[in-house]
Amino acid sequence: MPEIYDLHCHSTASDGALSPAALVERAHQQGVTALALTDHDTTAGLDEAKRSADAVGMRFISGIELSSHWQSKCLHIVGLGIDPAYAPLAEATHNLRHTRLQRAEQIALKLEKKRIPGALTAVKKMAGESMITRTHFADFLLSQGHVLSQQEAFDRYLAKGKPAYVSTPWADMSVAIDWIIKSGGVAVLAHPLRYQLTASWLRRLLNAFKEAGGQAVEIVTGRYNAEEIKNIADYAKRFGLAGSAGSDFHSPANQYVELGRLAPLPPEIQPVWDLLLS
């Protein structure tokens, strides 16, 4: 039976719809044999997810998706095989919770100026003890009838350059990579095509990422087509980076992105799971 790796997904610890335990159970039902939980800027769901994975005999990889900055651009760095108890990383996630709360307050104020009140109270209730993300605001806008979809919420209000966008002082990319590596993990550049960089900017990013200690790039995601996978695989070969595969699953409501439903990693690419085993 082939191994099925899914090394990028989210639970209710950040902006996912399923609890860590329910996420693991769904992954198991989908045939996933190795799963990494990579919630945004938090490791709060890892213990619950690992207990559930152990119960069904699934390999579990402790992960996180860290928000970072490089050249004034917001990037996401996935850490795989991390030690969540590593003190600088634990301190960083504690500080990031405060940063996200401050951002939420500013987003809510901007929405109020657009005559959309009540956002902060609503997203705090949605998130509970979890990290507040822009997805919570998108769900709020959708629930109040201001938009017809989550994507429209980003396109009209929450994306960069839109009325409720807030620039956030994330850590420098090199710092985020350092937290991951020194905690025993492998640093992966998440969904590189999502940043909408030109080819020259993407080359600059990958060069800086590798120089900072980055070891892999996400080649296969739940949204990439065959041409996009080939494109990123070519970059991975050029820069000597391993390849990762992850659905970026958030919710069963999105029928187009499912746990474990991933194209194979191109055979010429070193899998990032080889690095996790070394």
N, C-alpha and C positions, 0 to 999 in steps of 0.2 A: 504494500500500500504506500503510495507516494506521500512524502511530507508536504504539508500545506502550511506555509508561514504567512501570518498576517501581523506585521510589525508597526502598525499605526492605526489606532482606534481610540474612541473616547467614551467615557462613562458619565454618570451624573456627578462625579467629582469635579468635572468642568462643564462642558456644554453638550454632553451626550444625553440621550433619552433613557438609557438603561442603566440600572445599578451595576457596579462592577461584577457582582455575582451573576446577574441576568445576562450581562454581556458575554461572560465566559461560557455560560450555558448555551447561548445562541451560537457562539463560535464553534463550540463542540458539535452542535447539531448540524452546522454547515461543513463539518469535516476538517476544521482547522486543527492541526496537530501542535503548532507552536504559535503562541499569541503574546504580543507585547501591548500592554495598556500604556498609552502615551497621552495622558490628559494634559491640558494646557496649564503649564506653570505650577503644577501640583502633583504630589505623589500620594495624596490622601486615599486614593482607591486601591493602592497596590496590595495591601495586606489582604483585603477582602477578596480581590481577584485571584491572588495566589492560592488562598485556601480553596476556592472553588475549582481552580485549575488542578490542584493536587487531588481533589476528590474525584475528578473524572479522568485523571491520568494524562492531562495535557501539559506539555512543556510551557512554562510561563516565564516571560522575560520582563523584568522590571524596567519601565520606561517613563519618559516624560517628553513633552513638546514645549521647549523653551522659546519664548518670544525674545527677539534680539534686534539690534540695529547694526546696519553696515551701510556706510555712505548715504546716510539719511533715509535708508530703505528699511522697512520692517521685514524681517526674515524669521522663519521658524526652524529651529534646530532640534531634531529628535535625538534623545539620548537613549541608547539601548544597553541593557545590562548594568544599569547604574546601581549604586548603593545609596538608597534614599536617606540613610543615616549619616552620610558624609556631611560634616558640619557646615562647610561653606554652601553646599547645595541646599541643605535644610534651611539655612538662614536666608538664602536667596528666595526660596519658595514662600517663606514667611513674609518677606518684604514685598514680593510680587502680589500677594493677596492685598496688601495695603495700596499698592500702585493701581491695581485693577478697581478697587473700591473708589479711589480718587477719580479715575477715568470715568467710572459709571456715574458719579455725581456730576461731572462736567457734561457728559452726554445727555443726561436728564435735563440739565439746565438749558442746553441747546434745543432740545425737543420742546421744552416749555415755551421758548421764544418762537417756536413754530406752532404754538397753540396746541401742543400735545402734552397735557399734564399727566402726572401720576406714574411716570415711567420708573422712577427710582424705587418707589414702594413695591411696584409690581415685579421688577427684576430681582429685588432682594428676596421677595417671597418665592419666586421661581427657583432661584439658586440655592436658597437655604444656607447650609454651611459650605456649599461648593463655591468655586471661583466664579465670579461674574464675568461673562464674556459678551461680545457684541451680538452673539446669537440669541442671548436672552432678550436683548432689546429688539432684535428682529422678530422674535416670537411675540413680544408685547405689541409691536406695531401691527403684526398680522392679526392678533386677537382683537384689537380695537378697530379693525377695518380700515386702517390707513394704507395698507398695501395688500396685495393679493398673494404674495409669496415671500418667503425668507429672502430670496435673491432680490426681489424688488425693494425690500427694506434696505439692503446694502446699497443697491443702485441709486436709490432716491435719497437716503438719509445717512447711512453709516460708513460708506466707503470713503477713501481719501478724496478730499475735495468736495464732499457733500455736506449739507448743513449741520449734521450732528456728529461729524467726524472729529475726533480728538487725537492729536499727536501725543504719543506716550513715550516717556523716557525709559525705554527698555535698556537692558545691559548691552554693551558692545558684543558683537558676534564672537570675538576672540575670547571674551570673558565667559560667555555661555559655553563655548566649546571646552574651555579650561575646567569649568565646574563638572562637566560630563566626564572628561577624561580622567581627572583626578579622583572622581568617585568610582573609577573602575569601568566606566562605560565606553561605548563607541558613539562618536558624533556623526549624525546623518543630516545632510541638508534635505529638508522636507519639500515635497512638491515644487521643484525648481521652476517649472513653467508658469506657476501661478503668479509669480512676481512681475510677469509681463516685461521682462528685460530684453533688450536687443541682444543679438549674438555677441557683440563685443562686450557689453556689460555682463552677460552671463559668463563669459570667459574670465573677466576680471574677478567676478564673484567667486568662481570655482578656484581660481588661483589663490585668492585671499583665504578662502575656506580651508584649502589644503595647507597653506603656510601656517595657519593658526592651529593645525592639528586635526582638522576634519578628515574623516576616513572613508566616508561613503555618501552616496547620493541616492535619493529615492527615485528609482527608475520606473517601477510599476506601481500605479495607484489605481484606485477604483474609478478614476475618471479618464485616464490616458488611453488614447487609441494606439494602434500598432505603429503609426508613423511617429507619434510623440515618444513612445517607448524607445524606438530606434534612435531618435534624435538624442535623447538623454543618455542612452547607452554609448553612443559615439563620444559624447563629452566625458563620460566616466572613463572610457578607455584612454582618451587623450590626456586626462589629468591623473590617471593611475588611482582611481577611486573604486571602491567596492560598490555593489548595487544592493539596494533594499527594495522590499515590496510590502506595501500596506494599503489597505482599503481606504483609510481615513473615515471609517464608519462612525456615524453619529446617531442615526435613528432608523428603526425599521420602516418609518414613514417614507424614507427615500428609497424607492424601489430600484434605483439605478446603481446604488452603492451598497454592497452586501459584504459581510465578513467572509473572507476566504475566496471571494469570487474575483480572482486575479489572473491576469495573463502570466505565463511563465517568464522568469527572468531570462534574458538572452544568455545562451550557453557560454559565450565568450567572456562574460562578466563574472568576477569573483563575488559570490554571495556574501552579504554582510554577516550572515549567520556563521560563516567559517571563522570570521574574526571573533565572534562571541564564544566559539569553542576553543580558540587558541589560548 
